[in-house]
Amino acid sequence: MNYLIIVLQLVVALGILNVWLLRANRATAYRGGNAKNMREEFATYGLPYWFMCVIGVLKVALAVSLLAALWFHNLAQPAAIGMGLLMLGAFIMHLKVKDPISKALPSIAMLAMCAAIALL
């Protein structure tokens, strides 16, 4: 397996797990609007709590799939495509609330890394 792909899979997977499992209830410079945690961020986007739960489960599952793809290589492309679509949605939500581009940079970077994983 290409070392670049391994690094990208690790960066995306561990980054998502960090955001959703360790930092979900913490403020970051990248939260939409003036949100102080994940729940407030989804509310800022006009999205209900249940939708946040669905997105969280999907992102964690796809992150785990990217880690599993280090051994089961055929998981990498579908997991990267799924995560990329979710990152595109995150970017669109930042645009929706007119966040400065700096707040959307993580979603753009993750989208680019997912595209590279899926295409390489």
C-alpha positions as CSV (number, residue, x, y, z in Angstrom):
1,M,0.0,0.0,0.0
2,N,1.2,3.5,-0.8
3,Y,2.5,5.3,2.3
4,L,0.8,8.6,1.3
5,I,-2.6,6.8,1.3
6,I,-1.8,5.3,4.7
7,V,-0.9,8.7,6.1
8,L,-4.1,10.3,4.6
9,Q,-6.3,7.5,6.0
10,L,-4.7,8.0,9.5
11,V,-5.1,11.8,9.4
12,V,-8.7,11.7,8.3
13,A,-9.7,8.9,10.6
14,L,-8.0,10.2,13.7
15,G,-9.0,13.7,13.0
16,I,-12.7,12.8,12.8
17,L,-12.5,10.6,15.9
18,N,-10.8,13.4,17.8
19,V,-13.6,15.9,16.8
20,W,-16.5,13.6,17.4
21,L,-15.4,11.6,20.4
22,L,-13.0,13.8,22.3
23,R,-13.9,17.4,21.4
24,A,-17.6,17.3,20.7
25,N,-18.4,19.2,23.8
26,R,-15.6,21.7,23.5
27,A,-15.3,25.1,21.7
28,T,-12.9,25.3,18.8
29,A,-12.0,28.0,16.3
30,Y,-13.8,26.0,13.6
31,R,-17.3,25.6,15.0
32,G,-20.0,27.1,12.8
33,G,-21.3,30.5,13.9
34,N,-20.7,31.2,17.5
35,A,-21.3,27.6,18.6
36,K,-19.4,26.4,21.7
37,N,-20.0,22.6,21.1
38,M,-21.3,20.2,18.5
39,R,-24.9,20.4,19.5
40,E,-24.9,24.2,19.2
41,E,-23.1,24.0,15.9
42,F,-25.8,21.9,14.4
43,A,-28.4,24.2,15.8
44,T,-26.6,27.1,14.2
45,Y,-27.0,25.3,10.8
46,G,-30.7,24.9,11.5
47,L,-30.3,21.1,11.9
48,P,-32.1,19.0,14.6
49,Y,-30.3,17.1,17.3
50,W,-31.3,13.7,15.8
51,F,-29.5,14.7,12.6
52,M,-26.3,15.5,14.5
53,C,-26.6,12.0,16.0
54,V,-26.9,10.4,12.6
55,I,-24.0,12.3,11.2
56,G,-21.9,11.5,14.2
57,V,-22.6,7.8,13.9
58,L,-21.8,7.9,10.1
59,K,-18.6,9.9,10.6
60,V,-17.3,7.6,13.4
61,A,-18.2,4.5,11.4
62,L,-16.5,5.8,8.3
63,A,-13.4,6.8,10.3
64,V,-13.2,3.3,11.8
65,S,-13.6,1.9,8.3
66,L,-10.7,4.0,7.1
67,L,-8.6,2.6,9.9
68,A,-9.8,-1.0,9.1
69,A,-8.9,-0.3,5.4
70,L,-5.2,-0.3,6.5
71,W,-5.7,-4.1,6.6
72,F,-8.8,-4.6,4.4
73,H,-7.8,-2.4,1.5
74,N,-11.1,-2.6,-0.4
75,L,-12.8,-0.6,2.4
76,A,-10.7,2.5,1.7
77,Q,-12.4,3.9,-1.4
78,P,-16.0,3.5,-0.3
79,A,-15.2,4.9,3.2
80,A,-13.3,7.9,1.7
81,I,-16.2,8.6,-0.7
82,G,-18.7,8.5,2.1
83,M,-16.5,10.7,4.3
84,G,-15.9,13.1,1.4
85,L,-19.6,13.5,0.9
86,L,-20.1,14.3,4.6
87,M,-17.2,16.8,4.4
88,L,-18.8,18.5,1.4
89,G,-22.0,18.8,3.5
90,A,-20.0,20.4,6.3
91,F,-18.4,22.9,3.9
92,I,-21.9,23.8,2.5
93,M,-23.2,24.3,6.1
94,H,-20.3,26.8,6.8
95,L,-21.3,28.6,3.6
96,K,-25.0,28.6,4.6
97,V,-24.3,30.5,7.8
98,K,-21.7,32.8,6.1
99,D,-18.8,31.7,8.2
100,P,-15.4,33.0,7.2
101,I,-13.4,30.6,5.0
102,S,-11.0,29.9,7.9
103,K,-13.8,28.1,9.8
104,A,-14.4,25.9,6.7
105,L,-10.7,25.0,6.1
106,P,-10.9,21.7,8.1
107,S,-13.8,20.4,6.0
108,I,-12.1,21.5,2.8
109,A,-8.9,19.8,3.8
110,M,-10.7,16.6,4.8
111,L,-12.6,16.6,1.5
112,A,-9.4,16.9,-0.4
113,M,-7.7,14.1,1.5
114,C,-10.8,11.9,1.0
115,A,-10.7,12.6,-2.7
116,A,-7.0,11.6,-2.8
117,I,-7.7,8.4,-0.9
118,A,-10.6,7.5,-3.2
119,L,-8.7,8.3,-6.4
120,L,-5.2,7.0,-5.7
